[in-house]
Amino acid sequence: MLSYWEKQSLLQYDYILVGSGIVGLSAAISLRERNPHARVLVLEREVLPTGASTKNAGFACIGSLTEILADLQNMSTETVLNLVSMRRAGLQLLRKRLGDERIGYHENGSYELIGAREEWALHQLDEVNQMLAGVLDKTPAFSLATGKVKTFGFATTHVKAMVCNHYEGELHTGKMMRALIDKAIAMGVEIKTGCPVTRIEDLRAGVEVVVSNQVLKEDVVFQARKLLICTNAFTRQLLPDLEITPGRGQVLITAPIPGLPFKGVFHLEEGYFYFRELDGRVLLGGGRQLDFSGETSTEFRYNDRIQQELEEMLRHVILPGRPFTIADRWTGIMAFGHTKQPIVQSYTENILLGVRMGGMGVAIGSLIGDKIAAMAQQ
């Protein structure tokens, strides 16, 4: 049922990207920066990007102290340093490309709440600072900020110390995605939503990308020289052989709390819990470690156990003695693997992958997008 005109003029591109999240839009922008005359199309299966890009907490982070120490138990020092360097470079590219004001970026400080079980990490703070000195600026990454525990109103029965990270900040996720979309469109990138890709095929001379059209009751076949897959946790729906494990994140946000005594972003328990002040509210998420098997899912559904645990943390640790109400809840789907390294590689001669962000899409998404854009033009 496609017309002659559609087949002749509306289905051929130089580059097609699947996924309109941070990586996909960043890659599309990088392609146009390198080749302003290239025809670039981004295909998104839903009305909005559906994964983690629009559902994260807006943390601009490189890793908390306990998270880095946990990584050092499973990875080489070189690998950990590479991850930190990648996150730092990715955030710098994001800020340079869009501007701090447009993405609501602020450095109000990043802090890690240390409980009794994590106090051992304080003895390795100086050692980690020395290790990171080569990939960061002159300021040490971490310093003690225990004196702010009472100032911020946290429960001292649970929080024994606090560590400040001097290289982390916060941003407004909605503004960031709006800015990425606006920049991509301004640069001539086409974005088509409601386009579920059902099949891809590398034909050596180019790539075919098949999208199901429910109105016409037939497939629409797009063609391109190169195809870039940027679908993160949902990649196995197209390429089931890849080593990618979805990880669902539970999030809630309170109504405004009068006199909230803290700002900034905060980590607990190796980064598995995280919270921040946002417009006088508290946004709190995480807890995946409480039910790894249950949260290994691409289904957008609440985990009642984890949601209840988040409320208990608000009540007993973050806002002790302060009344609050929950204004909203949501979930986002991240992607993990046996390593924290993302998958950035060629799948076939004309199909490239930029997936598996390891829960660090805000930090590394811009950089990964730029890398696969460079690979696509080689």
N, C-alpha and C positions, 0 to 999 in steps of 0.2 A: 504493500500500500504506500510505500515511499514514492515520492514524485521524482521525476527526472532531475528537477532543479536541486532537490535535497541530495540526491546521490552524486550530482556533479560538483556541488559547491559547499556542502555543509558537513561532510563526513571525513575530510582529509586534513591531517595535521602533521606538523614536524614532530611534535612531542605530545604525548598524552600521559597525564598523571592520574592515578587512581587514589583518591583520598584527599579531602580538602582540609585536613588538620594542619598543625604547625609545619610538619615536614613537607607535606604536599604543596602548600602555598609558598613556603620558603624556596623549595626547589623550582617552582614555576617562576618566581621572581628572579632567581639566579639565572635561569635559562634565558629570560628576556634581557637581563643585564648583560649577559655574554653575547647574545644574538638578538638585537632589537627587532629584527624582521622575522624571527621564527614564529610559526603559528603554534601556540601552546594552549592545550585544553586540559582542564581539571574536571574529573568526573567524581561526583559524590553520590553515594547510594541513597542518602536521606535528604530531608529538607535542610537540616543543619549537620555539620560534621559530628558524627556519633561515635565517641570513643572516650578519649581523655582530654583532648585539646580544649574543649569548651567546658569541661567539668572538673578541672583540677583546682587546687587551692590557691594558685597564683604565687607559688614559692619560686624565687630566683635563687636556687641553692647549688652548692658544690659538694655538700656532704657534711653531716654532723660529726663530732668527735667520735662517738661510739660507733657510728656507721662506718667510718673510715677504719677504725680499729678492727671491727668485725670483718671488713673486706680484706684487711691484711692477714687475717687468719686463713683466708681461702684463695687469695691471689698474691702474686709477686708484688714487691714494692713498685717495680716499674709499671705494672699494669694499673695499680691504684693511682699512681702519679699521672698516668696517661688519662685515666677517667676524670680526675680532678681538672687537669689541663683542658680537656675537651669541654667540660661543663663551663669552665671559666670563659673559654673562647666562644662558645655558643651564645652565652649571655651577652658578651661584648658585641657580637655580630647583631643579635636581636635589637639591642639598645641603639647601636649605630644606625641600623637600617630604618627603624621606626621612630626613634626619639623617645626619651623618657616620659615626656608629658603625654604623648599619644597613647602610651601603654600603662600609664599610671604607676610608673616605677618610682619606688622610694627605698631608701636605705635607713629604715628605722631600727635596724639591728636584727640579728638572728640569734636566738638563744636555744640552748638545750637544757632541759630540766633533768637533773641527775638525782635519781633515787638511791636507796641504800644498795641495790644490786648493781648500780653502775658506778659507785664511788671509786672503784679500782681504776677506772679510766682516767681519773684526774692525775694519777701518778705518771701517766704517759703523755700528758698534754705537751710538755716541752719537747719530748722526742718527736711527736707528730708535727709540731711547728717546725722543727729543724728539717724534717723530711720534706715538708711542703714548700720550704723556702725557695727552692729552685724553680718552682712553677708559678709562684705568686709574687706579689710586690714585696717591698721591704717590711711592711707591717706583718707581724706574726698572725697566722690565721685565727688562733684561739687564745682567749684570755678568760680568767675567772671573773664571774659577775654575780657571785653568791649574795652580795649585799643587796641586790635588787629583788631577791625572792620575796621579802616582806613588802617592799615598795609596790610590787606588782600584785600583791594580795594572794599569792599562791599558798597552799597548805604546807607549812613547814614540817608537818608530820610525814609528808610524802616526798617533799622536795628538799634534799639535803644540800644541794649545791646547784649552781647554774654556770654554764659556759657560753661565752659570747663568740660568735663567728663574725669576723670583720669583713668577710667577702660575700655576704649574702644579703638579699633584699627581698622586696615584694613587688608584685605588679597586679594590675586589674585584668584578669583573664578575658573578660568580655571585650574590654578596650583593645587588648592585644590582638584578639582574633578579628575584631572590626578593622583595626589598622592593617593587618595582613591582607584581608579581603580587599579593602579599598586600594591598597598599593598594587596588588596583583591586577585588579581591574584597570587602574590608571595606567598600568604598563602594557595593557593590551592582552592580558591573559583572559581566556574564556573560562567561566565556571558554570557547569551544568549540574544542578541538583536533582534528586529523585531519579538517579541513573544507576541502578544496581548492575554491576558488571558480572556476567554469568560465565564468561569464557574468554580466555586470552590465548593467542597463538602466534608464535614467532615464525614467520614465513621466509626468513633469511633476508629477503629484500625489504622487509618491513614487518609491522606487527598489526594483527587484527584484534580489536577489542569489541566484544559483543555485549550489548546492553539490552535487557528485556524491556519491551514497550507494552504496557498493559492495555493501552487504548487501541493501538493498531493490532494487537494480538500477534505480534511478530518481533523478531530480533532486529535491532539496529546495529549495523556493523561499522564501527569507526576504524580508520586506518592511520598509522603513523610510522615514522622512521624508527622512533624509540619509544618505549613504554617504561614509566617509572612507577613502581608499586610503593605506596606510602600509607598502607592500611594498618600498620602496627598490630594490635591484638587480633584483628580480623583477617590477617593475611592468609591463614590456613584455609579459609573458605575458598580462596582461589588457588593456593599452592599448598596442599595438605602435607607435603613432605618436609616442610620447614620445621626447625626446632624452635617453636614459639609457644609459650604457655600464657594464657590470659590471666590477669589478676584484677579482680574487681575491688574498687575502693569505695567505702561507705563514707558519706559526708553528711553533716548537718550544720545548720546555722541558726543562731538565736535571734530573737527580736532585739532591738536596741536595748542596751543595758546602761542606765544612767550612771555616770561617774566611773566608767570602766578604767581601771588604773594602769593599763599597759597598752603599748602599741608594738608593732613588729610581728615577726614570725617565730614560731617555737617548734622544737622537736622533742620527742620523748622516745625512749626504747629503740635506739638504732634507727630512728626515723620512721618506725612503723606507725606511730601516732604523730600528728602534727596539728597545730592550731594557729590562729592569727586573729588580730583585731581587724575588723572590716566595717567601716561606717558605723562605729559604735557597737557593733555586734561581735560575737565570737563564732568564727568558722572553725569547726573541728572535724577531722577525718582520720581514717586509718583503721587499724585493728585487724588487718588481713591475717596476721600471724595467729590470731585466735581461732581461725577456721580456714587453714590453707586450702583444704580440699573443697570446702563449700564455696570459697571465693575464687576458685579456678574456673571461671565461668565468663561467657560473653553475654549472659542474660542480665538485663538491667532490672534487678530485683533487690529489695531490702533484705539484709540479714538481721533478723530481730535480735539475736544474741549480741552482735557487734553494735548495733544501734543503741541497745540498752547499756552496753559497756561505755559507749561514748557519753551518754547522759550521766552515768555514774562518775566518769572522770571530770565532767564539768562540775558536778555537784560537790565532789570531795577533794579535788586537786586544784582545778583552775579557778573556780568561783565559789570557794567555801563561804557559806553564810550569805551569799547573794542570790536573790530570787532571779529566775530566768524562765523564759518560755521558748520552745523550739518553733521557729518560724517556717522552716523548710528543710527538706532532706533530698538527697539525690545520690546516684552512684555513677562512677566512671569506670571504664575498662582499660587497664594498662596491659603491657606485654613484657614478659620476662623470659629468661632462658637459663641454661646452666652457667652462663657467665653474664656479667653486667655489660659486656661489650655489645653495642648494637650490631645488627646485620646490615652491612653496607658493602654490597657486592653485585656483580653481574650474575643473573640467574641463567640467562642465555645470551647470545650475542647482542640482542636488541632489547632485552628486558632487564631492568636494574631494580635493586631492592634497597630501600632505606626504611627499615622496620625494626621492631623490638627495642623500644626506647628505655626499658627498665625503670619506668616510673620517673624518668628525668627528661621528658619531652620538652618542657619549658626551657630547660637549660641547654639541651643539645640539639633540639629540633632544627633550629636555623642552620647550624653547622652541618648536620647530616644532610639537610636539603641541598646546601651548597655543594657538598661533596658529590652527591649523586648527579647533580646538574653538570658538574665538571666531567664526571665519568661519561655522561651521556653524549658529550660533545667531543669526545676523543676519537 
